[in-house]
């Protein structure tokens, strides 16, 4: 009797099936072990490159972890320690950042860019005297860094050193003439030096510089509008504040100036609305409560006005007490 060919093929397939299954499993296992080996055979240079890539992409927490893992095996790598210090600065951990910078500096002197970050760590700690010392040290090593001159100007402005700040912003603009933020801060400094016409020109120039930007800053708009309100130029100031408010809707300073403008124009309802919003956003600001109290008083809401004036006095007393 002849054997059925179909049955014969089925039997052969059954015999091959265990071998095929084994081969598939072996391939999966080999592939997995190969990937595992790749992940665990990273060279030190690979790990450091990965940390640098995380920094470049703004993934500072990842860079922090990667650099710590790397330094656990390579504790004497000073470049990695400087990178860790920078990552900590970007994570808003200035005290930890300064600790790492101090340790790294024992192995090699910091460079200008690293000293600039040291200065900014002190800014985050509200220690502007030390911040000024270190930014000036950074500039003594590299006077061609426009950003360092800008930061020097910001620090000096905060310390009310307006003439040095003016020189710093001018140097920054010489190196980077397209810097709208340096031009805006130049305007602030000129205003502080009572050169108001020059400050207005600087604010207008800053606005022109950022006209084509997809992410314009609200600061030149706010600063120019504030000066224009001082000069009773309300019609020009209002659209500037409205545009600034679209960019930064929760900026209490913009709302405060809007309240000031509306009150000056006699629109007490609009003034009250924006100032109530400002107080909700920044409830610990005494000047806002006082401003709102004045609007309530002009509106005939005497009881609400007294409440705001009482809050103003309480906040001012607390501020005076904490300053002692």
C-alpha positions, 0 to 999 in steps of 0.5 A: 500500500502506498504511503500518503504524501500529505501525511508524510509531510506532516510527520516530517514537520512535527519532527522539525518543530522542536528544532525550529523552536529551539533555534528561535529561542536561541536567537532571542536569547542571543539578541537579548544578551547582545543588547545587555552586553552593549548596555553594560560595556559603555566606555567611560567616554560614552558615559561622559558623552551621554551626560554632556548630551543630557546637559545640551538638551536641558535634562539637568536632573538626568545629567546630575545622575549620570555624572554622579554615576560616572564620578563614583568610578572616576572620582579624580575626573575634574572635568566631570566634577565641573560639569556636575557643578554646572548641572546643579546650578541649572537645577537651582541648587546653588549651595550644592553647585558651589560645593562641587566648584570648590572641590573641583578648583582644588584640582585645577583653577576654574576657567572664566565660564565656570567663574561666571556660573559661580557668580550666578550661584551667588545671585541665586543665594541673594549674595550680590557682593560675592556675585560681583566679585566672581563675575569681575574675576571671570571678566578678568580672564575673558573680557570678550564674553557678552553674556558675562558683561550682561550678568555683571550689569544685572548684578551691579544694577541690583546693588544700585551701582548704576554707573558701573552697570551702565558700562557693563551693559554698553560693553555687552552691546558692543560684543552683541549688538542684537541683544534686546535684553542688554538694551532693555537693561541699559534702559533701566540703568539710564532711567535710574540715572535720571536720563529718562529720554535716553531710557525711552530710546533704549526701550524703543530700540529693545522693542525693535530688536525683538520685533521679529522674535517668536518669543518676545519679552514683556519687559521692554513693553512694561518698562516703556509703558511705566515711563509713558504713564509717568508722562501721562502718555496713556494712549501709547502705554495701554497697548504696550501693557495689554501686549505685555499681559498677553505674554505674561498674564500673571505678572503682578507688575504689569497688572499694577501698572494697568491699575495705575493707568486705569485709575489715572484715566478715571476708569475705577472699575477696570482699575479695581479688577486688575488690582484685585487680580494682582493681589490674588497673585501676589498677596504679600506685596504691601504696595499692591494692597495700598494701591487697591485701597486707594481705588476702593476709597475713590470708588466710595467703598470705604470699608474695603479701603480700610481693610486694604490699608490695614493689610498694607500696614501689617505687611510693612511692619512685618517687612521692617521687623524681618529686616532688623 
